[in-house]
Amino acid sequence: MSDYTTAARPYANAVYDIANETSSLSSWSDALANTAAVINDDQISELLDDPETGKTEKGELIIKVLGDKLNSAQQNLIKLMAENGRLMLFSDVVTQFEVARAKAENKIEAEVTSAFELSAEQTSELVKTLKNKLGCDITLTTTVDESLIGGVIIKAGDTIIDASMKSQLDSLALSLGR
């Protein structure tokens, strides 16, 4: 766990609590994603890294770029994080907020990396199996990595299932090397 993840947790938890209490999870999700995109922009990032720019100015810069896309509570979050020198944590705040939101909504995002393109039937069966195993709704994204040789790697929340041929061959090579 990175220092950023640990440092971002209180902000993410506070934002989630506010968003949940005010029934504005979607609005906060959009605002956080937009803010993270602005902060990660190369030109903005360069200005934020400039030691000559004051902390308050950095927060005001982000708010000015986003304009009326932020409500006052969202602007206050940016100001607070800027004043505390924590704007670089924003992507981690977004990630943790979305994890908390998905957990509350009983949803999870799963990423499947396979050696070959999965058919619609395989994808559907995988979603069904993961839903039964994890007990929640699954949003599945798939990617192809031919270096796996065969099989799949599934990442769903804290669960990682590596059923790739590459992994099995690596394990075999390791056991033979002893």
Kinemage of the C-alpha trace (Angstrom):
@kinemage 1
@onewidth
@group {chain A} dominant
@subgroup {mainchain}
@vectorlist {calphas} color= white
{ca met a 1} P 0.000 0.000 0.000
{ca ser a 2} L 1.514 3.306 -1.012
{ca asp a 3} L 1.847 6.347 1.189
{ca tyr a 4} L -0.501 8.128 -1.207
{ca thr a 5} L -3.191 5.517 -0.696
{ca thr a 6} L -2.960 5.831 3.073
{ca ala a 7} L -2.898 9.628 2.978
{ca ala a 8} L -5.836 9.746 0.548
{ca arg a 9} L -8.088 7.506 2.644
{ca pro a 10} L -9.387 10.169 5.089
{ca tyr a 11} L -10.309 12.487 2.205
{ca ala a 12} L -12.013 9.683 0.267
{ca asn a 13} L -13.938 8.513 3.336
{ca ala a 14} L -15.078 12.037 4.198
{ca val a 15} L -16.166 12.734 0.628
{ca tyr a 16} L -18.012 9.427 0.448
{ca asp a 17} L -19.823 10.158 3.718
{ca ile a 18} L -20.895 13.608 2.515
{ca ala a 19} L -21.968 12.301 -0.897
{ca asn a 20} L -23.901 9.430 0.646
{ca glu a 21} L -25.652 11.639 3.224
{ca thr a 22} L -26.706 14.117 0.554
{ca ser a 23} L -27.636 11.421 -2.007
{ca ser a 24} L -25.178 12.931 -4.469
{ca leu a 25} L -22.821 10.036 -5.180
{ca ser a 26} L -23.091 10.471 -8.941
{ca ser a 27} L -22.453 14.217 -8.774
{ca trp a 28} L -19.416 13.705 -6.550
{ca ser a 29} L -18.139 10.926 -8.772
{ca asp a 30} L -18.253 13.226 -11.810
{ca ala a 31} L -16.683 16.142 -9.914
{ca leu a 32} L -13.854 13.996 -8.575
{ca ala a 33} L -13.129 12.489 -11.995
{ca asn a 34} L -13.132 15.932 -13.662
{ca thr a 35} L -10.873 17.375 -10.978
{ca ala a 36} L -8.421 14.480 -11.233
{ca ala a 37} L -8.322 14.926 -15.018
{ca val a 38} L -7.506 18.614 -14.623
{ca ile a 39} L -4.835 17.948 -11.997
{ca asn a 40} L -3.246 15.254 -14.183
{ca asp a 41} L -3.174 17.522 -17.257
{ca asp a 42} L 0.466 18.152 -18.197
{ca gln a 43} L 0.209 21.948 -18.256
{ca ile a 44} L -1.750 22.163 -15.008
{ca ser a 45} L 0.507 19.611 -13.343
{ca glu a 46} L 3.522 21.736 -14.264
{ca leu a 47} L 1.927 24.783 -12.624
{ca leu a 48} L 1.011 22.765 -9.534
{ca asp a 49} L 4.590 21.498 -9.211
{ca asp a 50} L 5.986 25.054 -9.379
{ca pro a 51} L 7.197 26.009 -5.889
{ca glu a 52} L 6.606 29.671 -6.743
{ca thr a 53} L 2.851 29.066 -6.916
{ca gly a 54} L 1.232 29.339 -3.489
{ca lys a 55} L -0.986 26.602 -2.081
{ca thr a 56} L -4.096 28.792 -2.158
{ca glu a 57} L -3.353 29.793 -5.753
{ca lys a 58} L -3.095 26.145 -6.754
{ca gly a 59} L -6.561 25.420 -5.392
{ca glu a 60} L -8.012 28.521 -7.023
{ca leu a 61} L -6.434 27.511 -10.343
{ca ile a 62} L -8.196 24.127 -10.300
{ca ile a 63} L -11.506 25.735 -9.317
{ca lys a 64} L -11.155 28.363 -12.045
{ca val a 65} L -10.490 25.714 -14.710
{ca leu a 66} L -13.534 23.675 -13.667
{ca gly a 67} L -15.765 26.726 -13.348
{ca asp a 68} L -19.381 26.027 -12.488
{ca lys a 69} L -18.942 22.235 -12.702
{ca leu a 70} L -18.266 22.189 -8.948
{ca asn a 71} L -20.609 22.965 -6.085
{ca ser a 72} L -19.363 24.769 -2.977
{ca ala a 73} L -18.598 21.552 -1.040
{ca gln a 74} L -16.541 20.231 -3.968
{ca gln a 75} L -14.684 23.538 -4.203
{ca asn a 76} L -14.013 23.373 -0.454
{ca leu a 77} L -12.460 19.921 -0.877
{ca ile a 78} L -10.074 21.284 -3.510
{ca lys a 79} L -9.200 24.282 -1.337
{ca leu a 80} L -8.578 22.054 1.688
{ca met a 81} L -6.407 19.612 -0.231
{ca ala a 82} L -4.468 22.472 -1.831
{ca glu a 83} L -3.866 24.169 1.528
{ca asn a 84} L -2.628 20.866 2.955
{ca gly a 85} L -0.377 20.265 -0.072
{ca arg a 86} L -2.352 17.139 -0.980
{ca leu a 87} L -3.534 17.765 -4.557
{ca met a 88} L -1.212 15.023 -5.802
{ca leu a 89} L -3.406 12.548 -3.886
{ca phe a 90} L -6.498 13.320 -5.940
{ca ser a 91} L -6.320 10.257 -8.202
{ca asp a 92} L -6.069 8.033 -5.128
{ca val a 93} L -9.032 9.825 -3.556
{ca val a 94} L -11.057 9.161 -6.701
{ca thr a 95} L -10.088 5.487 -6.730
{ca gln a 96} L -10.971 4.959 -3.072
{ca phe a 97} L -14.233 6.885 -3.419
{ca glu a 98} L -15.282 4.730 -6.377
{ca val a 99} L -14.388 1.540 -4.519
{ca ala a 100} L -16.532 2.632 -1.553
{ca arg a 101} L -19.362 3.590 -3.898
{ca ala a 102} L -19.237 0.285 -5.759
{ca lys a 103} L -19.158 -1.639 -2.489
{ca ala a 104} L -22.199 0.251 -1.183
{ca glu a 105} L -24.040 -0.368 -4.455
{ca asn a 106} L -22.977 -4.037 -4.348
{ca lys a 107} L -21.029 -3.705 -7.594
{ca ile a 108} L -17.478 -4.545 -8.488
{ca glu a 109} L -15.344 -3.919 -11.529
{ca ala a 110} L -13.455 -6.931 -12.789
{ca glu a 111} L -10.616 -6.815 -15.266
{ca val a 112} L -9.911 -9.900 -17.327
{ca thr a 113} L -6.704 -10.253 -19.283
{ca ser a 114} L -6.674 -13.178 -21.675
{ca ala a 115} L -4.280 -14.579 -24.228
{ca phe a 116} L -6.973 -14.372 -26.916
{ca glu a 117} L -10.108 -12.313 -27.531
{ca leu a 118} L -13.003 -13.702 -25.487
{ca ser a 119} L -16.256 -14.488 -27.257
{ca ala a 120} L -19.512 -12.920 -26.092
{ca glu a 121} L -20.542 -16.318 -24.701
{ca gln a 122} L -17.279 -16.674 -22.735
{ca thr a 123} L -17.604 -13.149 -21.392
{ca ser a 124} L -21.200 -13.747 -20.345
{ca glu a 125} L -20.300 -17.017 -18.614
{ca leu a 126} L -17.381 -15.329 -16.836
{ca val a 127} L -19.639 -12.520 -15.556
{ca lys a 128} L -22.149 -15.107 -14.324
{ca thr a 129} L -19.447 -17.137 -12.542
{ca leu a 130} L -17.882 -14.070 -10.914
{ca lys a 131} L -21.298 -12.816 -9.808
{ca asn a 132} L -21.988 -16.139 -8.095
{ca lys a 133} L -18.516 -16.283 -6.526
{ca leu a 134} L -18.344 -12.678 -5.315
{ca gly a 135} L -22.044 -12.139 -4.626
{ca cys a 136} L -22.360 -8.804 -6.385
{ca asp a 137} L -23.001 -7.257 -9.796
{ca ile a 138} L -19.977 -7.349 -12.088
{ca thr a 139} L -18.797 -4.799 -14.621
{ca leu a 140} L -16.280 -6.575 -16.809
{ca thr a 141} L -13.502 -5.106 -18.922
{ca thr a 142} L -11.345 -7.349 -21.058
{ca thr a 143} L -7.903 -6.933 -22.557
{ca val a 144} L -5.724 -9.238 -24.617
{ca asp a 145} L -2.108 -10.034 -23.707
{ca glu a 146} L -0.662 -12.655 -26.050
{ca ser a 147} L 2.332 -13.171 -23.730
{ca leu a 148} L 0.012 -15.147 -21.420
{ca ile a 149} L 0.141 -17.956 -24.032
{ca gly a 150} L -3.255 -19.267 -22.853
{ca gly a 151} L -5.729 -18.849 -20.002
{ca val a 152} L -6.743 -15.689 -18.154
{ca ile a 153} L -5.876 -13.389 -15.281
{ca ile a 154} L -8.871 -12.016 -13.402
{ca lys a 155} L -8.661 -9.027 -11.062
{ca ala a 156} L -11.851 -8.246 -9.153
{ca gly a 157} L -11.430 -6.005 -6.134
{ca asp a 158} L -8.940 -7.706 -3.814
{ca thr a 159} L -9.279 -11.025 -5.635
{ca ile a 160} L -6.721 -12.020 -8.251
{ca ile a 161} L -7.022 -15.298 -10.114
{ca asp a 162} L -4.057 -16.131 -12.341
{ca ala a 163} L -5.008 -19.075 -14.532
{ca ser a 164} L -2.608 -18.222 -17.337
{ca met a 165} L -0.265 -20.674 -19.048
{ca lys a 166} L 2.588 -18.215 -18.540
{ca ser a 167} L 2.086 -18.332 -14.775
{ca gln a 168} L 1.946 -22.121 -14.782
{ca leu a 169} L 5.110 -22.360 -16.901
{ca asp a 170} L 6.877 -19.860 -14.623
{ca ser a 171} L 5.919 -21.962 -11.591
{ca leu a 172} L 7.158 -25.117 -13.293
{ca ala a 173} L 10.447 -23.458 -14.241
{ca leu a 174} L 10.868 -22.257 -10.656
{ca ser a 175} L 10.239 -25.726 -9.219
{ca leu a 176} L 12.655 -27.340 -11.706
{ca gly a 177} L 15.312 -24.774 -10.880
{ca arg a 178} L 15.498 -25.907 -7.230
